[in-house]
Protein backbone atom coordinates (compact mmCIF):
# COMPACT_ATOMS: atom_id res chain seq x y z
CA UNK A 1 0.00 0.00 0.00
CA UNK A 2 1.08 3.59 -0.59
CA UNK A 3 1.19 5.11 2.88
CA UNK A 4 1.30 8.90 3.18
CA UNK A 5 4.84 10.19 3.36
CA UNK A 6 5.59 13.43 5.21
CA UNK A 7 8.37 15.58 3.83
CA UNK A 8 10.78 17.80 5.72
CA UNK A 9 12.22 21.08 4.46
CA UNK A 10 15.33 19.20 3.33
CA UNK A 11 13.49 16.34 1.61
CA UNK A 12 13.95 16.19 -2.17
CA UNK A 13 10.85 17.11 -4.17
CA UNK A 14 11.56 14.28 -6.61
CA UNK A 15 12.84 10.83 -5.70
CA UNK A 16 14.82 8.63 -8.09
CA UNK A 17 15.04 4.86 -7.77
CA UNK A 18 16.70 2.43 -10.18
CA UNK A 19 15.24 -1.01 -10.87
CA UNK A 20 17.77 -2.40 -13.31
CA UNK A 21 17.06 -0.78 -16.67
CA UNK A 22 13.82 0.78 -15.36
CA UNK A 23 13.83 3.95 -13.28
CA UNK A 24 11.06 5.16 -10.97
CA UNK A 25 10.59 8.89 -10.43
CA UNK A 26 8.40 9.74 -7.46
CA UNK A 27 6.79 13.12 -6.90
CA UNK A 28 7.61 13.83 -3.26
CA UNK A 29 5.54 16.77 -2.01
CA UNK A 30 2.74 14.83 -0.32
CA UNK A 31 1.95 17.59 2.17
CA UNK A 32 1.32 19.89 -0.81
CA UNK A 33 -0.62 17.22 -2.71
CA UNK A 34 2.39 16.84 -5.01
CA UNK A 35 1.55 20.13 -6.69
CA UNK A 36 3.92 21.21 -9.44
CA UNK A 37 6.00 23.86 -7.76
CA UNK A 38 8.78 25.70 -9.52
CA UNK A 39 11.31 23.37 -7.88
CA UNK A 40 9.43 20.20 -8.82
CA UNK A 41 9.00 21.27 -12.44
CA UNK A 42 12.73 21.99 -12.65
CA UNK A 43 13.62 18.65 -11.04
CA UNK A 44 11.36 16.71 -13.41
CA UNK A 45 12.73 18.48 -16.48
CA UNK A 46 16.31 17.86 -15.38
CA UNK A 47 15.71 14.21 -14.57
CA UNK A 48 13.87 13.56 -17.85
CA UNK A 49 16.84 14.97 -19.75
CA UNK A 50 19.16 12.67 -17.80
CA UNK A 51 16.96 9.65 -18.55
CA UNK A 52 16.89 10.52 -22.24
CA UNK A 53 20.70 10.59 -22.34
CA UNK A 54 21.33 7.49 -20.19
CA UNK A 55 21.66 4.41 -22.40
CA UNK A 56 21.29 2.14 -19.35
CA UNK A 57 17.69 3.26 -18.82
CA UNK A 58 15.07 1.77 -21.11
CA UNK A 59 11.77 2.79 -19.45
CA UNK A 60 10.71 5.29 -16.77
CA UNK A 61 7.82 5.04 -14.30
CA UNK A 62 6.34 8.21 -12.81
CA UNK A 63 4.75 7.70 -9.38
CA UNK A 64 3.87 9.85 -6.36
CA UNK A 65 4.15 9.80 -2.57
CA UNK A 66 1.10 10.06 -0.34
CA UNK A 67 -2.61 9.78 -1.13
CA UNK A 68 -2.72 12.29 -4.03
CA UNK A 69 -0.92 11.78 -7.33
CA UNK A 70 -0.76 15.46 -8.29
CA UNK A 71 -3.09 18.40 -7.67
CA UNK A 72 -1.73 20.49 -10.53
CA UNK A 73 0.11 23.79 -10.19
CA UNK A 74 1.09 25.12 -6.77
CA UNK A 75 -1.56 27.84 -6.57
CA UNK A 76 -0.24 29.22 -3.28
CA UNK A 77 3.19 29.70 -4.83
CA UNK A 78 1.68 31.40 -7.87
CA UNK A 79 -0.83 33.55 -5.97
CA UNK A 80 1.99 35.00 -3.87
CA UNK A 81 3.30 36.68 -7.03
CA UNK A 82 0.15 38.74 -7.53
CA UNK A 83 1.93 41.35 -5.41
CA UNK A 84 4.53 41.84 -8.17
CA UNK A 85 4.41 45.12 -10.06
CA UNK A 86 2.97 43.35 -13.12
CA UNK A 87 0.45 41.44 -10.93
CA UNK A 88 2.44 38.28 -11.58
CA UNK A 89 2.23 38.24 -15.38
CA UNK A 90 5.93 37.53 -15.98
CA UNK A 91 6.05 34.83 -13.31
CA UNK A 92 2.84 33.17 -14.52
CA UNK A 93 4.26 33.03 -18.05
CA UNK A 94 7.52 31.62 -16.73
CA UNK A 95 5.64 28.88 -14.88
CA UNK A 96 3.36 28.00 -17.80
CA UNK A 97 6.38 27.81 -20.10
CA UNK A 98 8.28 25.66 -17.60
CA UNK A 99 5.32 23.30 -17.24
CA UNK A 100 4.82 23.04 -21.01
CA UNK A 101 8.53 22.32 -21.47
CA UNK A 102 8.40 19.53 -18.89
CA UNK A 103 5.27 17.94 -20.40
CA UNK A 104 6.85 17.99 -23.87
CA UNK A 105 10.03 16.48 -22.43
CA UNK A 106 7.96 13.40 -21.53
CA UNK A 107 6.65 13.09 -25.07
CA UNK A 108 10.06 13.74 -26.62
CA UNK A 109 11.93 11.41 -24.30
CA UNK A 110 13.16 8.44 -26.37
CA UNK A 111 12.28 6.13 -23.47
CA UNK A 112 8.62 5.28 -22.72
CA UNK A 113 7.24 6.96 -19.60
CA UNK A 114 4.52 5.15 -17.63
CA UNK A 115 2.39 6.88 -14.99
CA UNK A 116 1.57 4.86 -11.85
CA UNK A 117 -1.41 6.73 -10.42
CA UNK A 118 -2.35 5.88 -6.84
CA UNK A 119 -4.73 8.77 -6.13
CA UNK A 120 -6.38 11.89 -7.47
CA UNK A 121 -4.83 13.66 -10.46
CA UNK A 122 -6.32 17.06 -11.18
CA UNK A 123 -5.64 19.99 -13.52
CA UNK A 124 -1.93 19.89 -14.48
CA UNK A 125 -1.77 16.59 -12.56
CA UNK A 126 -4.28 15.14 -15.01
CA UNK A 127 -2.20 16.73 -17.79
CA UNK A 128 0.84 14.92 -16.42
CA UNK A 129 -0.93 11.56 -16.65
CA UNK A 130 -2.16 12.35 -20.16
CA UNK A 131 1.34 13.36 -21.24
CA UNK A 132 2.81 10.00 -20.24
CA UNK A 133 2.94 7.32 -22.93
CA UNK A 134 1.04 4.81 -20.79
CA UNK A 135 -0.79 4.99 -17.46
CA UNK A 136 -1.72 2.40 -14.84
CA UNK A 137 -4.07 3.53 -12.09
CA UNK A 138 -5.47 2.31 -8.81
CA UNK A 139 -9.22 1.74 -8.83
CA UNK A 140 -9.31 4.46 -6.16
CA UNK A 141 -7.73 7.04 -8.47
CA UNK A 142 -9.78 9.90 -9.89
CA UNK A 143 -9.14 12.46 -12.58
CA UNK A 144 -10.43 15.96 -13.24
CA UNK A 145 -9.69 19.27 -14.94
CA UNK A 146 -11.55 21.48 -12.43
CA UNK A 147 -10.07 24.86 -13.27
CA UNK A 148 -13.45 26.08 -14.47
CA UNK A 149 -14.65 25.85 -10.84
CA UNK A 150 -12.14 28.48 -9.69
CA UNK A 151 -12.32 30.76 -12.72
CA UNK A 152 -9.17 29.41 -14.37
CA UNK A 153 -9.95 27.21 -17.38
CA UNK A 154 -7.56 24.26 -17.73
CA UNK A 155 -6.22 25.45 -21.06
CA UNK A 156 -2.77 23.87 -20.94
CA UNK A 157 -4.04 20.57 -19.44
CA UNK A 158 -6.52 20.61 -22.33
CA UNK A 159 -3.67 20.12 -24.82
CA UNK A 160 -2.64 16.72 -23.45
CA UNK A 161 -6.18 15.71 -22.51
CA UNK A 162 -7.59 16.39 -25.98
CA UNK A 163 -4.80 14.31 -27.52
CA UNK A 164 -5.81 11.31 -25.43
CA UNK A 165 -9.60 11.25 -25.35
CA UNK A 166 -12.38 12.07 -27.80
CA UNK A 167 -13.47 15.70 -28.06
CA UNK A 168 -16.79 15.41 -26.27
CA UNK A 169 -15.26 13.51 -23.36
CA UNK A 170 -12.52 16.14 -23.08
CA UNK A 171 -14.97 19.01 -23.29
CA UNK A 172 -17.21 17.50 -20.62
CA UNK A 173 -14.27 17.19 -18.24
CA UNK A 174 -13.11 20.73 -19.02
CA UNK A 175 -16.53 22.39 -18.84
CA UNK A 176 -17.89 20.63 -15.75
CA UNK A 177 -14.73 20.02 -13.71
CA UNK A 178 -16.31 16.75 -12.56
CA UNK A 179 -14.21 13.89 -11.22
CA UNK A 180 -13.84 10.89 -13.49
CA UNK A 181 -13.34 7.46 -11.92
CA UNK A 182 -10.45 5.21 -12.86
CA UNK A 183 -12.77 2.86 -14.74
CA UNK A 184 -14.28 5.73 -16.71
CA UNK A 185 -10.81 7.13 -17.38
CA UNK A 186 -9.85 3.77 -18.84
CA UNK A 187 -12.99 3.58 -20.96
CA UNK A 188 -12.34 7.00 -22.53
CA UNK A 189 -8.66 6.32 -23.16
CA UNK A 190 -7.03 8.51 -20.53
CA UNK A 191 -5.36 5.52 -18.84
CA UNK A 192 -4.54 1.97 -19.94
CA UNK A 193 -5.17 -0.27 -16.94
CA UNK A 194 -6.97 -0.25 -13.60
CA UNK A 195 -5.60 -2.35 -10.74
CA UNK A 196 -6.38 -2.88 -7.07
CA UNK A 197 -5.31 -0.05 -4.72
CA UNK A 198 -1.66 -0.37 -3.79
CA UNK A 199 -0.82 -2.45 -6.85
CA UNK A 200 -0.42 0.38 -9.37
CA UNK A 201 3.35 0.79 -8.95
CA UNK A 202 4.08 -2.93 -9.30
CA UNK A 203 1.74 -3.15 -12.29
CA UNK A 204 3.50 -0.20 -13.91
CA UNK A 205 6.88 -1.79 -13.20
CA UNK A 206 5.74 -5.08 -14.72
CA UNK A 207 4.61 -3.23 -17.85
CA UNK A 208 7.89 -1.30 -17.91
CA UNK A 209 9.93 -4.51 -17.68
CA UNK A 210 7.96 -6.02 -20.56
CA UNK A 211 8.74 -3.00 -22.73
CA UNK A 212 12.36 -2.92 -21.52
CA UNK A 213 12.82 -6.43 -22.95
CA UNK A 214 12.35 -5.05 -26.47
CA UNK A 215 15.00 -3.43 -28.67
CA UNK A 216 15.64 0.05 -27.27
CA UNK A 217 16.34 1.32 -30.78
CA UNK A 218 13.04 -0.01 -32.08
CA UNK A 219 11.10 1.48 -29.17
CA UNK A 220 12.82 4.85 -29.64
CA UNK A 221 12.07 4.89 -33.38
CA UNK A 222 8.47 3.85 -32.80
CA UNK A 223 7.72 6.36 -30.03
CA UNK A 224 9.07 9.29 -32.03
CA UNK A 225 7.19 8.22 -35.15
CA UNK A 226 3.96 7.72 -33.21
CA UNK A 227 3.80 11.30 -31.97
CA UNK A 228 5.06 12.88 -35.19
CA UNK A 229 2.57 11.13 -37.48
CA UNK A 230 -0.35 12.09 -35.25
CA UNK A 231 0.05 15.72 -36.28
CA UNK A 232 0.28 14.97 -40.02
CA UNK A 233 -2.38 14.69 -42.75
CA UNK A 234 -3.04 11.06 -43.74
CA UNK A 235 -0.95 10.94 -46.93
CA UNK A 236 1.97 12.73 -45.29
CA UNK A 237 1.79 10.37 -42.31
CA UNK A 238 2.04 7.35 -44.60
CA UNK A 239 4.98 8.86 -46.51
CA UNK A 240 6.78 9.62 -43.26
CA UNK A 241 6.14 6.25 -41.58
CA UNK A 242 7.10 4.38 -44.78
CA UNK A 243 10.49 6.12 -44.63
CA UNK A 244 10.77 5.26 -40.94
CA UNK A 245 10.06 1.60 -41.63
CA UNK A 246 12.66 1.45 -44.41
CA UNK A 247 15.34 2.84 -42.09
CA UNK A 248 14.15 0.58 -39.26
CA UNK A 249 14.28 -2.45 -41.57
CA UNK A 250 17.96 -1.71 -42.26
CA UNK A 251 18.82 -1.68 -38.55
CA UNK A 252 20.75 -4.57 -37.06
CA UNK A 253 18.01 -5.29 -34.49
CA UNK A 254 15.37 -5.65 -37.19
CA UNK A 255 17.52 -8.16 -39.04
CA UNK A 256 18.12 -10.02 -35.77
CA UNK A 257 14.48 -9.92 -34.71
CA UNK A 258 13.15 -11.14 -38.04
CA UNK A 259 15.82 -13.83 -38.19
CA UNK A 260 14.98 -14.97 -34.68
CA UNK A 261 11.28 -15.12 -35.55
CA UNK A 262 11.96 -17.24 -38.63
CA UNK A 263 14.36 -19.48 -36.73
CA UNK A 264 12.03 -19.72 -33.72
CA UNK A 265 14.57 -18.45 -31.19
CA UNK A 266 14.86 -15.56 -28.75
CA UNK A 267 16.44 -12.46 -30.33
CA UNK A 268 19.59 -10.88 -28.94
CA UNK A 269 19.25 -7.10 -29.09
CA UNK A 270 22.18 -4.77 -29.62
CA UNK A 271 20.03 -1.61 -29.76
CA UNK A 272 21.38 -0.61 -33.15
C-alpha positions as CSV (number, residue, x, y, z in Angstrom):
1,X,0.0,0.0,0.0
2,X,1.1,3.6,-0.6
3,X,1.2,5.1,2.9
4,X,1.3,8.9,3.2
5,X,4.8,10.2,3.4
6,X,5.6,13.4,5.2
7,X,8.4,15.6,3.8
8,X,10.8,17.8,5.7
9,X,12.2,21.1,4.5
10,X,15.3,19.2,3.3
11,X,13.5,16.3,1.6
12,X,14.0,16.2,-2.2
13,X,10.8,17.1,-4.2
14,X,11.6,14.3,-6.6
15,X,12.8,10.8,-5.7
16,X,14.8,8.6,-8.1
17,X,15.0,4.9,-7.8
18,X,16.7,2.4,-10.2
19,X,15.2,-1.0,-10.9
20,X,17.8,-2.4,-13.3
21,X,17.1,-0.8,-16.7
22,X,13.8,0.8,-15.4
23,X,13.8,4.0,-13.3
24,X,11.1,5.2,-11.0
25,X,10.6,8.9,-10.4
26,X,8.4,9.7,-7.5
27,X,6.8,13.1,-6.9
28,X,7.6,13.8,-3.3
29,X,5.5,16.8,-2.0
30,X,2.7,14.8,-0.3
31,X,2.0,17.6,2.2
32,X,1.3,19.9,-0.8
33,X,-0.6,17.2,-2.7
34,X,2.4,16.8,-5.0
35,X,1.5,20.1,-6.7
36,X,3.9,21.2,-9.4
37,X,6.0,23.9,-7.8
38,X,8.8,25.7,-9.5
39,X,11.3,23.4,-7.9
40,X,9.4,20.2,-8.8
41,X,9.0,21.3,-12.4
42,X,12.7,22.0,-12.6
43,X,13.6,18.7,-11.0
44,X,11.4,16.7,-13.4
45,X,12.7,18.5,-16.5
46,X,16.3,17.9,-15.4
47,X,15.7,14.2,-14.6
48,X,13.9,13.6,-17.8
49,X,16.8,15.0,-19.8
50,X,19.2,12.7,-17.8
51,X,17.0,9.7,-18.6
52,X,16.9,10.5,-22.2
53,X,20.7,10.6,-22.3
54,X,21.3,7.5,-20.2
55,X,21.7,4.4,-22.4
56,X,21.3,2.1,-19.4
57,X,17.7,3.3,-18.8
58,X,15.1,1.8,-21.1
59,X,11.8,2.8,-19.5
60,X,10.7,5.3,-16.8
61,X,7.8,5.0,-14.3
62,X,6.3,8.2,-12.8
63,X,4.8,7.7,-9.4
64,X,3.9,9.8,-6.4
65,X,4.2,9.8,-2.6
66,X,1.1,10.1,-0.3
67,X,-2.6,9.8,-1.1
68,X,-2.7,12.3,-4.0
69,X,-0.9,11.8,-7.3
70,X,-0.8,15.5,-8.3
71,X,-3.1,18.4,-7.7
72,X,-1.7,20.5,-10.5
73,X,0.1,23.8,-10.2
74,X,1.1,25.1,-6.8
75,X,-1.6,27.8,-6.6
76,X,-0.2,29.2,-3.3
77,X,3.2,29.7,-4.8
78,X,1.7,31.4,-7.9
79,X,-0.8,33.5,-6.0
80,X,2.0,35.0,-3.9
81,X,3.3,36.7,-7.0
82,X,0.2,38.7,-7.5
83,X,1.9,41.3,-5.4
84,X,4.5,41.8,-8.2
85,X,4.4,45.1,-10.1
86,X,3.0,43.3,-13.1
87,X,0.4,41.4,-10.9
88,X,2.4,38.3,-11.6
89,X,2.2,38.2,-15.4
90,X,5.9,37.5,-16.0
91,X,6.0,34.8,-13.3
92,X,2.8,33.2,-14.5
93,X,4.3,33.0,-18.1
94,X,7.5,31.6,-16.7
95,X,5.6,28.9,-14.9
96,X,3.4,28.0,-17.8
97,X,6.4,27.8,-20.1
98,X,8.3,25.7,-17.6
99,X,5.3,23.3,-17.2
100,X,4.8,23.0,-21.0
101,X,8.5,22.3,-21.5
102,X,8.4,19.5,-18.9
103,X,5.3,17.9,-20.4
104,X,6.9,18.0,-23.9
105,X,10.0,16.5,-22.4
106,X,8.0,13.4,-21.5
107,X,6.6,13.1,-25.1
108,X,10.1,13.7,-26.6
109,X,11.9,11.4,-24.3
110,X,13.2,8.4,-26.4
111,X,12.3,6.1,-23.5
112,X,8.6,5.3,-22.7
113,X,7.2,7.0,-19.6
114,X,4.5,5.2,-17.6
115,X,2.4,6.9,-15.0
116,X,1.6,4.9,-11.9
117,X,-1.4,6.7,-10.4
118,X,-2.3,5.9,-6.8
119,X,-4.7,8.8,-6.1
120,X,-6.4,11.9,-7.5
121,X,-4.8,13.7,-10.5
122,X,-6.3,17.1,-11.2
123,X,-5.6,20.0,-13.5
124,X,-1.9,19.9,-14.5
125,X,-1.8,16.6,-12.6
126,X,-4.3,15.1,-15.0
127,X,-2.2,16.7,-17.8
128,X,0.8,14.9,-16.4
129,X,-0.9,11.6,-16.7
130,X,-2.2,12.4,-20.2
131,X,1.3,13.4,-21.2
132,X,2.8,10.0,-20.2
133,X,2.9,7.3,-22.9
134,X,1.0,4.8,-20.8
135,X,-0.8,5.0,-17.5
136,X,-1.7,2.4,-14.8
137,X,-4.1,3.5,-12.1
138,X,-5.5,2.3,-8.8
139,X,-9.2,1.7,-8.8
140,X,-9.3,4.5,-6.2
141,X,-7.7,7.0,-8.5
142,X,-9.8,9.9,-9.9
143,X,-9.1,12.5,-12.6
144,X,-10.4,16.0,-13.2
145,X,-9.7,19.3,-14.9
146,X,-11.6,21.5,-12.4
147,X,-10.1,24.9,-13.3
148,X,-13.4,26.1,-14.5
149,X,-14.7,25.9,-10.8
150,X,-12.1,28.5,-9.7
151,X,-12.3,30.8,-12.7
152,X,-9.2,29.4,-14.4
153,X,-9.9,27.2,-17.4
154,X,-7.6,24.3,-17.7
155,X,-6.2,25.5,-21.1
156,X,-2.8,23.9,-20.9
157,X,-4.0,20.6,-19.4
158,X,-6.5,20.6,-22.3
159,X,-3.7,20.1,-24.8
160,X,-2.6,16.7,-23.4
161,X,-6.2,15.7,-22.5
162,X,-7.6,16.4,-26.0
163,X,-4.8,14.3,-27.5
164,X,-5.8,11.3,-25.4
165,X,-9.6,11.2,-25.4
166,X,-12.4,12.1,-27.8
167,X,-13.5,15.7,-28.1
168,X,-16.8,15.4,-26.3
169,X,-15.3,13.5,-23.4
170,X,-12.5,16.1,-23.1
171,X,-15.0,19.0,-23.3
172,X,-17.2,17.5,-20.6
173,X,-14.3,17.2,-18.2
174,X,-13.1,20.7,-19.0
175,X,-16.5,22.4,-18.8
176,X,-17.9,20.6,-15.8
177,X,-14.7,20.0,-13.7
178,X,-16.3,16.8,-12.6
179,X,-14.2,13.9,-11.2
180,X,-13.8,10.9,-13.5
181,X,-13.3,7.5,-11.9
182,X,-10.4,5.2,-12.9
183,X,-12.8,2.9,-14.7
184,X,-14.3,5.7,-16.7
185,X,-10.8,7.1,-17.4
186,X,-9.8,3.8,-18.8
187,X,-13.0,3.6,-21.0
188,X,-12.3,7.0,-22.5
189,X,-8.7,6.3,-23.2
190,X,-7.0,8.5,-20.5
191,X,-5.4,5.5,-18.8
192,X,-4.5,2.0,-19.9
193,X,-5.2,-0.3,-16.9
194,X,-7.0,-0.2,-13.6
195,X,-5.6,-2.3,-10.7
196,X,-6.4,-2.9,-7.1
197,X,-5.3,-0.1,-4.7
198,X,-1.7,-0.4,-3.8
199,X,-0.8,-2.4,-6.9
200,X,-0.4,0.4,-9.4
201,X,3.3,0.8,-8.9
202,X,4.1,-2.9,-9.3
203,X,1.7,-3.2,-12.3
204,X,3.5,-0.2,-13.9
205,X,6.9,-1.8,-13.2
206,X,5.7,-5.1,-14.7
207,X,4.6,-3.2,-17.9
208,X,7.9,-1.3,-17.9
209,X,9.9,-4.5,-17.7
210,X,8.0,-6.0,-20.6
211,X,8.7,-3.0,-22.7
212,X,12.4,-2.9,-21.5
213,X,12.8,-6.4,-23.0
214,X,12.4,-5.1,-26.5
215,X,15.0,-3.4,-28.7
216,X,15.6,0.1,-27.3
217,X,16.3,1.3,-30.8
218,X,13.0,0.0,-32.1
219,X,11.1,1.5,-29.2
220,X,12.8,4.8,-29.6
221,X,12.1,4.9,-33.4
222,X,8.5,3.9,-32.8
223,X,7.7,6.4,-30.0
224,X,9.1,9.3,-32.0
225,X,7.2,8.2,-35.2
226,X,4.0,7.7,-33.2
227,X,3.8,11.3,-32.0
228,X,5.1,12.9,-35.2
229,X,2.6,11.1,-37.5
230,X,-0.4,12.1,-35.2
231,X,0.0,15.7,-36.3
232,X,0.3,15.0,-40.0
233,X,-2.4,14.7,-42.7
234,X,-3.0,11.1,-43.7
235,X,-1.0,10.9,-46.9
236,X,2.0,12.7,-45.3
237,X,1.8,10.4,-42.3
238,X,2.0,7.3,-44.6
239,X,5.0,8.9,-46.5
240,X,6.8,9.6,-43.3
241,X,6.1,6.3,-41.6
242,X,7.1,4.4,-44.8
243,X,10.5,6.1,-44.6
244,X,10.8,5.3,-40.9
245,X,10.1,1.6,-41.6
246,X,12.7,1.4,-44.4
247,X,15.3,2.8,-42.1
248,X,14.2,0.6,-39.3
249,X,14.3,-2.4,-41.6
250,X,18.0,-1.7,-42.3
251,X,18.8,-1.7,-38.6
252,X,20.7,-4.6,-37.1
253,X,18.0,-5.3,-34.5
254,X,15.4,-5.6,-37.2
255,X,17.5,-8.2,-39.0
256,X,18.1,-10.0,-35.8
257,X,14.5,-9.9,-34.7
258,X,13.1,-11.1,-38.0
259,X,15.8,-13.8,-38.2
260,X,15.0,-15.0,-34.7
261,X,11.3,-15.1,-35.6
262,X,12.0,-17.2,-38.6
263,X,14.4,-19.5,-36.7
264,X,12.0,-19.7,-33.7
265,X,14.6,-18.5,-31.2
266,X,14.9,-15.6,-28.8
267,X,16.4,-12.5,-30.3
268,X,19.6,-10.9,-28.9
269,X,19.2,-7.1,-29.1
270,X,22.2,-4.8,-29.6
271,X,20.0,-1.6,-29.8
272,X,21.4,-0.6,-33.1
